[in-house]
């Protein structure tokens, strides 16, 4: 008799873990994209710049995002280096909340980023070329990427 009760408890426990895991999945769109070269991403960008995020806040989502997110993330930045075009005059960038499968990068106040913005889409996404958080702008790989971007800007 003890085994007949233990099996349903195990099933309930297993079901509970699955339900909790499914509840952790983001409601964002799945990130699907055609890989592009660095040169393609650079040419598609209207603005490429290095910036330091000074603050990050959650704000109400604009109408174009309300169907998916109630709130979005806005980061205030200080420009470190302008590589192509001009950074937003507002000193702010926006992103969907960081989550599984939605192509965003996590915004962290106090960290540096390489931002690629497209005129038609001002949300920060790694598929457009943006990268971060960058903890060391003098790191070998970061320095090599920045040198490559500077060369493309000439």
Residue pairs with C-beta under 8 A, 6 or more apart in sequence:
25 100
26 97
26 99
26 100
26 101
26 102
27 68
27 69
27 99
28 68
28 69
28 96
28 97
28 99
28 100
28 101
28 102
28 104
29 68
29 101
29 102
29 103
30 101
30 102
31 101
31 102
31 103
31 127
33 103
33 127
36 44
36 127
38 129
38 145
38 148
38 149
38 152
39 152
41 116
41 128
41 129
42 48
42 84
42 116
42 129
42 149
42 152
42 153
44 118
44 128
45 84
45 85
45 116
45 117
45 118
45 128
45 129
46 84
46 85
46 117
46 118
46 119
47 84
47 85
47 86
47 87
47 88
47 115
47 116
47 117
48 83
48 84
48 85
48 114
48 115
48 116
48 117
48 129
48 149
48 153
49 79
49 80
49 81
49 82
49 83
49 84
49 85
49 87
49 114
49 115
50 79
50 80
50 81
50 83
50 112
50 113
50 114
50 115
50 137
50 146
51 77
51 78
51 79
51 80
51 87
51 93
51 112
51 113
51 115
52 77
52 78
52 80
52 110
52 111
52 112
52 113
53 75
53 76
53 77
53 107
53 108
53 109
53 110
53 111
53 112
53 113
53 133
54 76
54 77
54 78
54 109
54 110
55 75
55 76
55 109
56 73
56 74
56 75
56 76
56 107
56 108
56 109
57 73
57 74
57 75
58 71
58 72
58 73
58 74
58 97
59 71
59 72
59 73
59 74
60 70
60 71
60 72
61 68
61 69
61 70
61 71
61 72
62 72
65 72
65 96
68 96
69 96
69 97
71 97
72 94
72 95
72 96
72 97
73 94
73 95
73 96
73 97
73 98
73 107
74 92
74 93
74 94
75 92
75 93
75 94
75 95
75 107
75 109
75 124
76 91
76 92
77 87
77 91
77 92
77 93
77 113
77 115
78 91
79 87
80 112
80 137
81 146
83 146
83 149
83 150
83 153
84 149
84 152
84 153
85 117
87 115
87 117
88 117
88 122
93 107
93 115
93 117
93 122
93 124
94 122
94 123
94 124
95 104
95 105
95 107
95 123
95 124
95 125
96 102
96 104
96 123
97 104
98 104
98 105
98 106
98 107
103 125
103 126
103 127
104 123
104 124
104 125
104 126
105 113
105 124
105 125
105 126
105 130
105 131
105 132
105 133
106 133
107 124
107 133
108 132
108 133
111 132
111 133
111 134
111 135
112 132
112 133
112 134
112 135
112 137
113 124
113 130
113 131
113 132
113 133
113 134
114 129
114 130
114 131
114 132
114 134
114 142
114 145
114 146
114 149
115 124
115 130
115 132
116 128
116 129
116 130
117 124
117 128
118 128
121 128
124 130
131 145
134 142
136 142
137 143
137 146
